[in-house]
Amino acid sequence: MTCAEIDRIIRDEAFPDAPGEIELYETHASWVILTAHFAFKIKKPLRYSFLDFSTLEKRRLYCRRELRLNRRFAREVYLEVLPVREKNGRLKIGGKSGVIVDYALKMKKLDNRLRMDFLLKNENVDVKRLERLAAQLADFHKNAPATRRRITQKKFQNDFADLRVVLPFIKEKFGEKSAAQLEAAIDFSNQFLKKMWPRISERKRAGFFIDGHGDLHSRNIFLYKMPVIFDCIEFNDDFRRLDVLNELAFFCMDLEHFGRADLSEKFMQFYEKDYSVILQEADRLLFQYFKMYRANVRLKVYALKAAQGEKDLSDIKAYLDQMLGYCSELEKAFSVKK
């Protein structure tokens, strides 16, 4: 599927329902077409080191996998996988005649006014709904099967150190001091992981490494009366198989990015009432480390986008400051524990 063909789908009104007003959203890996009642997600024919949608068969495979995995969180939202067919020069989603040229994941359309990042920006998050979200996640996490994924200290260290790919950009835009601070953060990460590796391994043996969501942040949560969690990672199992603390750290880092450390603290209090995952002081340090790691990933993603022409550097600076802030706090706490 190409951009031109996506335009044809919209022009031909190629949907299995009366579309009404149509909106098109584009992500780095997909097109999402919104009609009056549904969303149709079509994967781009891309291939990266961490993602491969390059063939029709692979796009069908990952559409089906996305449907199955996300039904763990939102069965009522994820409806079915439909073929995109071409017949007599026209494209249509669904149906039984015509040549299959691609696949679309059909979902129920959600109310963007209830998307959590919008609510955070408008300072309109209902704490009761946040409490229900914590209960939902706690229930999912404690009942999720433990993953057998092999973990290594070197892999953890390399994941954090991958930030070096944007060091030239950071140096150019924010100066040598910021670049040196990132290098120091990477060095600290290596020391921290070496010291904490026995506890990380203990947590894996205890079943805290699960097949989770993998991309748990406010944009992927709708705060209905009963919150809806969607869009988990389907394209790379390793991104989804992680310590529960790592998953929660992403969400809490995101809340703190919006300036809502109070909601981050409340969320963890609600969550821990249902499922205790911070069992000792070492786990508190790990939780802080995972927040630092998640800010690292966000910093890298936004810097890579900016290196391709994005002019607004405000998000990059915000994630840079946030990551270095976590690092500074963790260094003070960790120095006592060495």
C-alpha positions in Angstrom: 0.0 0.0 0.0 1.3 3.5 -0.9 0.3 7.0 0.0 -1.5 7.3 -3.4 -3.5 4.1 -2.7 -4.5 5.4 0.7 -5.8 8.5 -1.0 -7.7 6.2 -3.4 -9.3 4.3 -0.5 -10.6 7.6 0.9 -11.7 8.9 -2.4 -13.5 5.6 -3.3 -15.2 5.5 0.1 -13.9 1.9 0.3 -15.4 1.1 3.7 -17.8 -1.6 4.9 -19.9 1.1 6.7 -21.3 4.6 5.7 -18.1 6.6 6.4 -19.5 10.1 6.9 -16.6 12.5 7.6 -13.2 10.8 7.1 -9.9 11.6 8.9 -6.5 10.3 8.1 -3.7 10.0 10.7 -0.2 8.9 9.9 2.3 7.3 12.3 5.9 6.2 11.6 4.6 2.7 10.7 0.9 2.9 9.8 -2.0 4.9 8.3 -5.1 5.1 10.4 -8.4 6.1 8.7 -11.2 7.2 10.9 -14.9 7.1 9.7 -18.0 7.9 11.7 -17.9 4.8 13.8 -14.7 2.9 13.1 -10.9 3.1 12.7 -9.1 1.2 10.0 -5.3 0.7 10.5 -3.1 -0.2 7.5 0.6 -1.0 8.0 3.2 0.7 5.8 5.4 -1.6 3.8 8.5 -0.8 5.8 11.5 -2.7 7.1 13.6 -1.5 10.1 16.0 -3.3 12.4 13.2 -3.7 14.9 10.1 -4.0 12.6 9.4 -5.8 9.3 6.1 -5.0 7.4 7.8 -5.4 4.0 5.6 -8.1 2.5 1.9 -8.6 2.2 2.1 -11.9 4.2 4.0 -10.2 7.0 1.4 -7.3 7.2 -1.4 -9.9 7.4 0.6 -11.7 10.2 1.1 -8.6 12.2 -2.4 -7.4 11.8 -3.7 -10.7 13.2 -1.1 -10.5 16.0 -2.1 -6.9 16.8 -5.7 -8.0 17.0 -5.0 -11.0 19.3 -2.6 -9.2 21.7 -4.7 -6.0 22.1 -7.8 -8.0 22.8 -6.1 -8.8 26.1 -6.8 -5.2 27.0 -9.7 -4.0 24.9 -11.7 -6.9 23.3 -14.6 -4.5 22.6 -12.4 -2.2 20.6 -10.4 -4.6 18.4 -13.0 -6.1 16.0 -11.4 -8.0 13.0 -8.8 -8.1 10.3 -10.2 -7.3 6.8 -8.5 -7.7 3.4 -8.1 -4.6 1.2 -9.2 -5.7 -2.3 -8.9 -4.2 -5.7 -11.6 -4.8 -8.4 -12.2 -2.9 -11.6 -9.7 -0.3 -10.6 -11.4 0.5 -7.3 -10.2 -0.4 -3.8 -12.4 -1.7 -1.1 -11.9 -2.8 2.5 -13.6 -6.1 3.2 -15.7 -8.1 0.8 -15.0 -11.4 -1.0 -14.2 -10.5 -4.6 -11.2 -8.8 -6.0 -7.4 -9.2 -5.6 -6.1 -8.8 -2.1 -3.6 -5.9 -2.1 -3.3 -5.4 1.7 -4.9 -5.8 5.1 -6.6 -3.5 7.5 -7.3 -3.9 11.2 -10.8 -2.7 12.0 -11.4 -1.1 15.4 -14.1 0.7 17.1 -13.6 4.5 17.0 -12.8 6.0 20.4 -13.6 9.5 21.6 -10.4 11.6 21.4 -11.7 14.0 24.0 -11.1 11.2 26.5 -7.6 10.3 25.4 -5.5 10.7 28.5 -2.8 12.9 27.0 -5.5 15.5 26.1 -6.9 15.3 29.5 -3.5 15.8 31.1 -2.9 18.9 28.9 -6.3 20.3 30.0 -5.7 19.3 33.7 -8.9 17.2 33.6 -7.9 13.7 34.8 -10.5 12.1 37.0 -8.6 10.5 39.9 -11.3 7.8 40.3 -10.7 6.7 36.7 -7.0 6.7 37.3 -7.7 4.4 40.3 -9.7 2.1 38.0 -6.9 2.1 35.5 -4.4 1.1 38.2 -6.7 -1.8 39.2 -7.1 -3.0 35.6 -3.3 -3.0 35.0 -2.6 -4.7 38.4 -5.1 -7.4 37.5 -3.6 -7.9 34.1 0.0 -7.9 35.3 -0.4 -10.3 38.2 -2.3 -12.8 36.0 0.0 -12.5 32.9 2.3 -15.5 32.4 5.9 -15.0 33.1 8.1 -14.7 30.0 11.0 -17.0 29.3 12.8 -14.3 27.4 16.5 -14.6 28.2 17.9 -11.4 29.7 21.5 -10.3 29.9 23.3 -7.4 31.6 25.0 -6.5 28.3 21.7 -6.2 26.4 20.3 -3.9 29.1 23.5 -1.8 29.0 23.4 -1.6 25.2 19.7 -0.6 25.1 20.5 2.4 27.3 23.8 3.2 25.5 22.0 3.3 22.1 21.3 6.9 23.0 24.8 7.6 21.5 23.2 7.6 18.1 21.9 11.1 18.8 24.9 12.5 20.6 26.1 14.5 17.5 22.7 16.1 17.2 22.5 16.9 20.9 26.0 18.4 20.8 25.1 20.5 17.8 21.7 21.8 19.2 22.4 21.9 23.0 26.2 22.2 23.3 29.1 20.1 24.5 28.0 20.2 28.1 24.7 18.4 27.3 26.6 15.8 25.2 29.0 15.2 28.1 26.1 14.8 30.5 24.6 12.1 28.2 27.9 10.2 28.1 28.1 10.5 31.9 24.5 9.1 32.2 25.5 6.1 30.0 28.5 5.4 32.2 26.3 5.6 35.3 23.8 3.3 33.7 26.5 0.7 33.1 27.7 0.9 36.8 24.1 0.8 38.1 23.2 -2.3 36.1 26.3 -4.1 37.0 25.6 -3.5 40.7 21.9 -4.2 40.5 22.0 -7.2 38.1 21.5 -9.8 40.9 18.3 -8.2 41.9 17.1 -7.9 38.3 17.8 -11.6 37.9 15.9 -12.4 41.1 12.9 -10.5 39.9 12.8 -12.5 36.7 13.0 -15.8 38.6 10.2 -14.5 40.8 7.9 -14.0 37.8 7.9 -10.2 37.5 9.0 -10.3 33.8 5.8 -10.8 31.8 4.4 -10.4 28.3 2.9 -7.0 28.8 1.8 -4.0 26.8 5.2 -2.5 25.9 4.1 1.0 25.0 2.1 2.1 28.1 1.8 5.9 27.9 -1.1 8.4 28.1 -1.7 8.6 24.3 -2.6 4.9 24.4 -5.2 5.2 27.2 -8.7 6.5 27.0 -10.2 7.4 30.4 -13.8 6.3 29.9 -15.7 5.4 33.0 -14.0 2.1 32.6 -10.6 3.0 31.1 -9.6 1.5 27.7 -5.9 0.5 27.1 -5.0 -0.1 23.5 -2.2 -0.2 20.9 0.3 -2.6 22.6 3.4 -3.5 20.7 2.9 -6.4 18.2 5.9 -6.0 15.9 8.7 -6.9 18.3 8.2 -9.4 21.2 11.3 -8.2 23.1 9.8 -4.7 23.4 6.7 -6.2 25.1 8.4 -8.8 27.4 9.7 -6.9 30.3 9.8 -6.3 34.0 6.5 -5.0 35.3 8.4 -2.1 36.9 9.7 -1.1 33.4 6.1 -1.0 32.0 4.9 1.0 34.9 7.9 3.3 34.8 7.0 4.3 31.2 3.5 5.4 32.3 4.7 7.3 35.4 7.5 8.9 33.4 4.9 10.2 31.0 2.7 11.6 33.8 5.7 13.3 35.2 6.6 14.7 31.8 3.2 16.5 31.9 4.2 17.9 35.3 2.0 15.5 37.2 4.2 13.8 39.7 1.3 13.9 42.0 -0.7 11.6 39.7 2.3 9.4 39.2 2.5 8.9 43.0 -1.2 8.3 43.3 -1.2 5.8 40.5 1.5 3.7 42.1 -0.3 3.8 45.5 -3.5 2.6 43.8 -1.6 -0.1 41.9 0.4 -1.4 44.9 -2.8 -1.9 46.8 -3.8 -4.6 44.3 -0.4 -5.9 43.3 2.8 -5.3 45.2 5.7 -5.1 42.8 8.1 -3.0 44.9 9.3 -5.3 47.6 12.5 -3.8 48.8 14.6 -0.7 48.4 16.5 -2.1 45.5 13.2 -2.2 43.6 12.6 1.5 44.2 16.0 2.2 42.7 15.1 0.0 39.7 11.8 1.8 39.2 13.7 5.1 39.2 16.2 3.6 36.7 13.5 2.4 34.4 12.0 5.9 34.4 15.4 7.3 33.4 15.6 4.6 30.6 12.1 5.5 29.3 13.0 9.2 29.2 16.2 8.1 27.4 14.1 6.3 24.7 11.7 9.3 24.3 14.7 11.7 24.0 16.2 9.5 21.3 13.0 9.1 19.3 12.3 12.9 19.3 15.9 13.7 18.4 15.9 11.3 15.5 12.7 12.9 14.2 14.3 16.4 14.6 17.4 15.3 12.7 15.1 14.6 9.8 13.9 18.2 9.7 11.6 18.7 12.7 12.2 22.3 13.9 10.6 22.3 17.3 13.2 21.2 19.9 11.1 21.8 23.0 10.2 18.1 23.5 13.8 17.1 23.1 15.0 19.6 25.7 12.2 18.5 28.1 13.1 14.8 27.8 16.8 15.6 28.1 16.2 17.5 31.3 13.9 14.8 32.6 16.3 12.0 32.0 19.2 13.9 33.5 17.0 14.8 36.5 16.2 11.1 37.1 19.9 10.3 36.7 20.9 12.9 39.3 18.4 11.7 41.8 19.4 8.1 41.3 23.1 8.9 41.6 22.5 10.4 45.1 20.4 7.5 46.2 22.6 4.9 44.7 25.9 6.3 46.1 24.6 5.4 49.6 24.0 1.8 48.4 27.3 1.1 46.8 
